[in-house]
Amino acid sequence: MVSADIGILRNRIDQASLDYSYARKRYDKAESEYVAAKLDLQHKTEIKEHLTEHLCTIIQQNELRKARKLEELMQQLDVEADEENLELEIEVEQMLQQQEAEAGKQSSQAQSHHAGTAQENPAPSGVQESQQANHAAAASPAVSEHSQNPRTKALSNLDSQTQAVDVTSGSSSACSAT
């Protein structure tokens, strides 16, 4: 009986030893897989972080390039706008001078025309004086506009030009009415 028990125990010990060896191999294999997976994860994390940093750098450089390009375009537009404003200002000044010359001619014609009728009817000369005052008022904004900002000067000149045209056309219609 003792020898039978010893045989049974030896068989169980051999089986346990085999199970232990199998479990140990499985554990070693799993541990090596875990270490390999952990190293792989760390390596892939580093690659991901590096690519993310690279992408951020590219985006930042692209934004800086866009900002520089936008600034250059804004400067070009500013220069072009200043040149256009200068051209418009010159054109407006020339037109104002022409209108003033025409108004002066019409005024002198009206004065010579009204000189003969002034003795008969003094009221038209009062109309003429008010028209000349209107013309002077229309011309005076053009003089004060020279001190304004160049960007708003052209628009103001256009407004003055419109006023001068209104005064001039009003002057000629008043002359023809009398």
C-alpha positions as CSV (number, residue, x, y, z in Angstrom):
1,M,0.0,0.0,0.0
2,V,2.7,2.4,0.8
3,S,4.5,1.6,-2.5
4,A,1.2,2.1,-4.4
5,D,0.7,5.5,-2.7
6,I,4.3,6.4,-3.5
7,G,3.7,5.5,-7.1
8,I,0.5,7.6,-7.2
9,L,2.3,10.5,-5.6
10,R,5.2,10.2,-8.0
11,N,2.8,10.2,-11.0
12,R,1.0,13.3,-9.6
13,I,4.3,15.1,-9.0
14,D,5.4,14.3,-12.5
15,Q,2.1,15.6,-13.9
16,A,2.4,18.7,-11.7
17,S,5.9,19.2,-12.8
18,L,4.8,19.0,-16.5
19,D,1.9,21.4,-15.8
20,Y,4.3,23.7,-14.0
21,S,6.7,23.6,-17.0
22,Y,3.9,24.3,-19.4
23,A,2.6,27.2,-17.3
24,R,6.1,28.6,-16.9
25,K,6.7,28.5,-20.7
26,R,3.3,30.2,-21.2
27,Y,4.2,32.9,-18.6
28,D,7.6,33.5,-20.1
29,K,6.1,33.8,-23.5
30,A,3.3,36.2,-22.3
31,E,5.9,38.2,-20.4
32,S,8.1,38.6,-23.5
33,E,5.0,39.5,-25.6
34,Y,4.1,42.1,-23.0
35,V,7.5,43.6,-23.0
36,A,7.6,43.6,-26.8
37,A,4.1,45.1,-26.9
38,K,5.1,47.7,-24.4
39,L,8.2,48.7,-26.3
40,D,6.2,48.7,-29.6
41,L,3.6,51.0,-27.9
42,Q,6.3,53.3,-26.6
43,H,8.0,53.4,-30.1
44,K,4.7,54.1,-31.9
45,T,3.8,56.8,-29.3
46,E,7.1,58.6,-30.0
47,I,6.4,58.4,-33.7
48,K,2.9,59.8,-33.3
49,E,4.2,62.7,-31.1
50,H,7.0,63.4,-33.6
51,L,4.5,63.5,-36.5
52,T,2.1,65.7,-34.5
53,E,4.8,68.2,-33.7
54,H,5.8,68.2,-37.4
55,L,2.2,68.8,-38.4
56,C,2.0,71.7,-35.9
57,T,5.2,73.2,-37.2
58,I,3.9,73.0,-40.8
59,I,0.6,74.5,-39.9
60,Q,2.3,77.3,-38.0
61,Q,4.7,78.0,-40.8
62,N,1.8,78.0,-43.3
63,E,-0.1,80.5,-41.1
64,L,2.9,82.7,-40.9
65,R,3.4,82.6,-44.6
66,K,-0.3,83.4,-45.1
67,A,0.0,86.4,-42.7
68,R,3.1,87.7,-44.5
69,K,1.3,87.3,-47.9
70,L,-1.8,89.1,-46.5
71,E,0.4,91.9,-45.2
72,E,2.1,92.2,-48.5
73,L,-1.2,92.3,-50.4
74,M,-2.6,94.9,-47.9
75,Q,0.5,97.0,-48.5
76,Q,0.1,96.7,-52.2
77,L,-3.6,97.6,-52.0
78,D,-2.7,100.5,-49.7
79,V,-0.1,101.8,-52.2
80,E,-2.5,101.2,-55.1
81,A,-5.3,103.0,-53.2
82,D,-3.0,105.9,-52.5
83,E,-2.0,106.1,-56.1
84,E,-5.6,106.0,-57.2
85,N,-6.6,108.6,-54.6
86,L,-3.8,110.8,-55.9
87,E,-5.0,110.4,-59.5
88,L,-8.6,111.1,-58.5
89,E,-7.5,114.1,-56.5
90,I,-5.6,115.5,-59.5
91,E,-8.6,114.9,-61.8
92,V,-11.0,116.5,-59.3
93,E,-8.8,119.5,-58.9
94,Q,-8.5,119.9,-62.7
95,M,-12.3,119.6,-63.0
96,L,-12.8,122.1,-60.2
97,Q,-10.4,124.6,-61.9
98,Q,-12.3,124.1,-65.2
99,Q,-15.6,124.7,-63.5
100,E,-14.3,127.7,-61.7
101,A,-13.1,129.1,-65.0
102,E,-16.4,128.4,-66.6
103,A,-18.2,129.9,-63.6
104,G,-16.0,133.0,-63.9
105,K,-16.8,133.3,-67.6
106,Q,-20.5,132.9,-66.9
107,S,-20.2,135.3,-64.0
108,S,-18.5,138.0,-66.2
109,Q,-21.0,137.4,-68.9
110,A,-23.8,137.7,-66.4
111,Q,-22.3,140.9,-64.9
112,S,-22.0,142.5,-68.4
113,H,-25.5,141.3,-69.2
114,H,-26.9,142.5,-65.9
115,A,-24.9,145.8,-66.0
116,G,-27.4,147.1,-68.5
117,T,-30.4,145.8,-66.6
118,A,-29.1,146.7,-63.2
119,Q,-30.2,150.2,-63.6
120,E,-33.7,149.1,-64.6
121,N,-34.0,146.2,-62.2
122,P,-31.6,146.0,-59.1
123,A,-33.0,142.6,-57.9
124,P,-31.1,140.4,-60.4
125,S,-27.7,141.6,-59.1
126,G,-28.8,140.4,-55.6
127,V,-29.5,137.0,-57.1
128,Q,-26.1,137.1,-58.8
129,E,-24.4,138.0,-55.5
130,S,-26.0,135.1,-53.8
131,Q,-25.0,132.8,-56.6
132,Q,-21.4,134.0,-56.3
133,A,-21.5,133.4,-52.6
134,N,-22.8,129.9,-53.2
135,H,-20.0,129.4,-55.7
136,A,-17.4,130.7,-53.2
137,A,-18.9,128.4,-50.5
138,A,-18.6,125.4,-52.9
139,A,-15.0,126.3,-53.7
140,S,-14.0,126.8,-50.0
141,P,-14.4,123.1,-49.1
142,A,-11.9,122.2,-51.8
143,V,-9.3,124.5,-50.2
144,S,-9.9,123.0,-46.7
145,E,-9.7,119.5,-48.1
146,H,-6.0,119.8,-48.8
147,S,-5.4,119.3,-45.1
148,Q,-7.5,116.1,-44.9
149,N,-6.3,112.5,-45.0
150,P,-5.4,111.5,-48.6
151,R,-7.9,108.6,-48.5
152,T,-10.9,110.7,-47.7
153,K,-9.7,113.6,-49.8
154,A,-10.8,112.1,-53.1
155,L,-14.3,111.4,-51.8
156,S,-14.6,114.9,-50.3
157,N,-13.3,116.3,-53.6
158,L,-16.0,114.4,-55.4
159,D,-18.6,115.9,-53.1
160,S,-17.2,119.4,-53.6
161,Q,-17.2,118.8,-57.4
162,T,-20.9,117.8,-57.2
163,Q,-21.7,120.9,-55.2
164,A,-19.8,123.1,-57.7
165,V,-21.7,121.5,-60.6
166,D,-24.9,122.2,-58.8
167,V,-23.9,125.8,-58.1
168,T,-22.7,126.3,-61.7
169,S,-25.8,124.8,-63.2
170,G,-27.9,126.9,-60.9
171,S,-26.0,130.0,-61.9
172,S,-26.5,129.4,-65.6
173,S,-30.2,128.7,-65.2
174,A,-30.6,131.8,-63.1
175,C,-28.8,133.8,-65.8
176,S,-31.0,132.4,-68.5
177,A,-34.1,133.1,-66.4
178,T,-33.3,136.8,-66.1
